[in-house]
Amino acid sequence: MQIGITLPFLSSRFFNMQSNGLSAVEKKVAASLASVFGLRMMGLFMIMPVFALYGQHLTGFSPFLVGVAIGAYGLTQALLQIPMGILSDKFGRKPVIIGGLIVFSIGSLVAASATSIYMVIVGRALQGMGAIAAAVLALAADLTRDEQRTKVMAVIGMCIGFSFALALLLGPIVAHHLGLSGLFIMTAIFAVIGVLIVQFFVPNPVRHAPKGDTVAAPARLLTMLKNPQLIRLDAGIFILHLTLTAVFVALPFVLVHAGFAKENHWKLYFPTFIGAFFLMVPLIIIGVKKKNTKATFQISLLIMLASLAILALFENQFWLIALGILLFFTAFNYLEASLPSLIAKFCPAGDKGSAMGVYSTSQFLGAFCGGLLGGSMYQWVGANGVFIVALVLVGIWLLLSLGMENPVLLKSYTLSTKIRDKAHAQEIAAQLSALTGVAEAILITEEQAAYLKVTDQFELESAQAILKSSD
């Protein structure tokens, strides 16, 4: 039985294209965990394009509280993302993931039964308390070989992007036919399916991948906040998700005022999001050919500035609004895809877990603040105010990017090894550093792991031979 057929989101043809070199177990891990991640994220995303329009019957409804409800999950996600990852190290990945999905399901049912917007906010906050992202990624690392781990993470990342596109399609359709309650019940069902996938499809890990590559280390978090390149990227993901959430507080109202019926919004969101993927391709090609990621990064910020300016200036002209949305998604898709890669390139070897912990926290805080900002600005000054404030923030991000270094194209490897003591670790590190293509080599005795950052000239077999001979 083809796992890509039996699990959501991933067809066998799509998956086989992404899985060159993966073992049968790694294919199963990638498909199952990507499906779990995608189902959960789609449940979170589906409310974004519809809540402002379909929640107006709720007691206490106001644009400000719409923003709070949309962004509430971000606050609890930000607070619990790192602790949940650490708990998964102590109690196991699967129990934490299953527990998080159950909490998410309970939050969805609370929101589904709500008659006031305040209870929806409580439900959304509970959804966010099921913060399983770090545990899922750590489990993926536990179940994959070091040299194949990046491919599995890429499949998971692609599934998240696809889930967002599908949420823009399904959200308005489900809300139109089943109402807001039906939408939340569907998200609860998604979470239950996720539990079944984790329980019956995801293999049980027999080891933990080294912590530095997967789970944040509290002692290293402050160091990540002192790194000027990483802090620019953390500020960037904060602004990006703040802008996304704020825009989706105001945009549904704008489309209705422009004469576009709410049940038809998916006919605009979905094709513009898919079209944006194709428009994003030239940015990727330019960045690779010119080896100038910084330039294409800044071009995408300029595209986002243009999109927000169009939305602010032409809120009553439907086709210009559509153009603004298309440009917004083009920039968003590129930035959302490139930021995690840049984090991995700039973070010190062995600190990816900590760097991604700070990054994820910044992302979810941005979603929460975007809900607050979008709701309050729309209530007090209207949609124009939302788009203008977002434009100013993206402009600040563009200024911050001027000090960004152009990253060197390095790959990361995490290799398990046997280290007797500190002197032994230094000896192995010196041998690894002398290899062609090794830019950085760090060995950590407590984790029995070697972390390498390398160029294309690096030969993995040479490093493996050194580690084997040192056992």
Secondary structure, 3 states (H helix, E strand, C coil): CCHHHHCCCCCHHHHHHHCCCCCHHHHHHHHHHHHHHHHHHHHHHCCCCCHHHHCCCCECCCHHHHHHHHHHHHHHHHHHHHHHHHHHHHHCHHHHHHHHHHHHHHHHHHHHCCCEHHHHHHHHHHHHHCCCHHHHHHHHHHCCCHHHHHHHHHHHHHHHHHHHHHHHHHHHHHHHHHHHHHHHHHHHHHHHHHHHHHHHCCCCCCCCCCHHHCCCCHHHHHHHHHCHHHHHHHHHHHHHHHHHHHHHHHHHHHHHHCCCCHHHCHHHHHHHHHHHHHHHHHHHHHHHHHCCHHHHHHHHHHHHHHHHHHHHHCCCCHHHHHHHHHHHHHHHHHHHHHHHHHHHHHCCCCCHHHHHHHHHHHHHHHHHHHHHHHHHHHHHHCHHHHHHHHHHHHHHHHHHHCCCCCCCCCEEEEEECCCCCHHHHHHHHHHHHCCCCEEEEEEEHHHCEEEEEECCCCCHHHHHHHHHHHC
